[in-house]
Amino acid sequence: MSENQYTQAYSDGSFWDKVKGYAKAAGESVLEPALKLYYAASDPDTPVWAKGVIYGALGYFISPIDAIPDITPIIGYTDDLGVLVAAVATTAAHIKDEHAQRAKETLKQWFS
């Protein structure tokens, strides 16, 4: 799949299904950047180009087809993490403190 296909494959419902279904397996280190990106994409202040990058990364994260299957023990989410971290780095100027805080609060609710 190309980045554009991942962007088109993204939906809020699929994102939350993946996050909730695989939270424990993926762990906080994968979910934190995913949630930061999600909250940044939901912000009307985030520019369209950044939302495109974000939706491409989140589309890859929720896709059942990726470089390393998520069911592979230990390394299954490393490719997802790499894509998410790259998207965070690319769009960092548009990830506000409030997005990071919401991500942390969500993780605290799930993992506490």
N, C-alpha and C positions, 0 to 999 in steps of 0.2 A: 504494500500500500504506500502511496505517496503521502506527503504531508497534507495536501489538499483533500485526499480521501479520508484521512484521519479527522480533519476538521469537519468534513461533511458527516462523518459517522458519529460525531459527538452529540450527546444530548444530556440535559440535566438529570433526567431519570436514569439513564445508563450509568452516569457518573456515580450517583448516590447508591445505585444497586451494587456496583463494583466496590465502592468504598465500604459500605456496610457489610457486604458479604465476605470481604477479604481483609478486614481491618486487622485482625489478630495476625494473620499470615503475613501481610505486607509490612506491618509494624509502623511505628511512629515516624521512622526516618524516611519512609516512602510517602506516607500520608500527609506529613506536614507540608512539603512543597506542593503536593497536589491540592491541598486545601487553600494554601496561600494563593495559588494560581486561580482556583475556582472563585474565591472571594474577589480577587482583582478583576477577573473577567465580568463579574456581576456589577462592578462599579461603573456607573455611567461616565466617570471621568477618564477611564482607561481608553486610550486611542484604539481605533479599529485595527491598526496593524498589530498592536500588542495582543488584542483579543484573538486575532488570527493565529499568532504564535501559541498563545495559551490553549486555544481550542484544539490546535493540532497536537500539542503535547498531551492534553487530557484525553483526546480521541485515541492516541496511541496507548495511553494507560488503561483505558477501558476496553480496548480491542482484544478479542480472544486470540487474535493472530499477532504475535510479535516475535522478536528475535529469540528470546529465551522464554519458553512456556512458564507461566506463573505457577504451575503445579510442581515445577522442578524444585526440590528441596534446597534451601539456603540461597541459591543464586537466581531463583525464578523472578525476582523483582529487580535485579541489578540493572537490566536494560531500561525498565520503566523509570527507575531512579535517575539514571543518566539522562534520559530525555526530559524528565521533570526539572532536574537541576539546570540543564542547559536552557530551558525555557525561563526559569527563574532568573538566571544570569542575563538573558537577553532582554527581559522585561522588568528588571529590578527597579528601574526608576519609576515604575508605575505600580509597584507593590508597596502599598502604604503600611504604616505601622498598624493601622486598624485591621488590615487584612491579615497580617501576621498574628495579631492578638486574637482575632476570631478563630484562626486556625488552631492556635494553642488552646483556646477555651473548648473548642470542639473535641480536640484530642484528650483534654483533661476529663471531659465527660465520658468519653469512650473507654479510656484506659485507667481511670481511677477507681 
